[in-house]
Amino acid sequence: MVGTTSTLPIRLEQVAFDDRGRSLLGPLDLTLNGGRCTVIMGPNGAGKSLLLRLCHGLLSPTRGTIRCGDAGSPTDARVRRCQAMVLQRPVMLRRSVRANVLYALRMHGVVGTEASTRAEAALSLVGLLDLAGRSARMLSGGEHQRLALARAWALEPEIMFLDEPTAALDPQAAEAVEAAITRFHAQGTGIVMTTHSLAQARRLGDDMIVMADGQVLEHAPVASQ
């Protein structure tokens, strides 16, 4: 299975998000370029995860607009089908590793041979094919995270939003997750991810966004950092 090449950009125009009268984000004018791995850094409370949720359509901005190429806003059904998001603590079903991926595919209308092919390819890409029959609840933390990544990538998104995908993992597990992300990107999937690690940002990222207090302080190629 080859990933669908991203047709980004995602454009944010004067995007702001308020909660109970308090400004948590923005206003932001920001463009996430197509086919890139964009890494978002900043301290806790900077607005990193909030920005991901807005771009993925899990939340709607209080003000401003978000456009995904020419397809519309992140809340439009056709845009949501082009995206996937993996949270810091993804929930696994009480079934096998393979069945977790197949369930996600079935929810997106993919069944039969195509679903099996996609599931096998995704699990192979993250190094979990040998564990396909194991209960997902029996996986280690790093394996659990790789399964979440495989489950999302099997949907063939143009872009994946990853919220601190290696948080709380030991170095070996984090390295395996980073390798999976690198493979996704090499297959044409755009990546937007948050991290607290400058070293990780330099290893994985094409572009870096630095945030603080709900504002973008810097947006530049990683090579310039």
BELPE-V263118 format. One line per field, one symbol per residue. burial: I if it has 16 or more other C-alpha atoms within 10 Angstrom, else O. Layout:
BEGIN
burial = ???
END
This chain:
BEGIN
burial = OOIIIIIIIIIIIOIIIOOOOOOIIIIIIIIIIIIIIIIIIIOOOIIIIIIIIIIIIOOIIOOIIIIIIOOIIIIOOOIIOIIIIIIIOOOIOOOIIIIIIIIIIOOOOIOOOOIIOIIIIIIIIIIIIOIIOOIIOOOOIIIIIIIIIIIIIIIIIIIIIIIIIIIOOOOOIIOIIIIIIIOIIOOIIIIIIIIIIIOOIIOIIIIIIIIIIIIIOOIOOIOOO
END
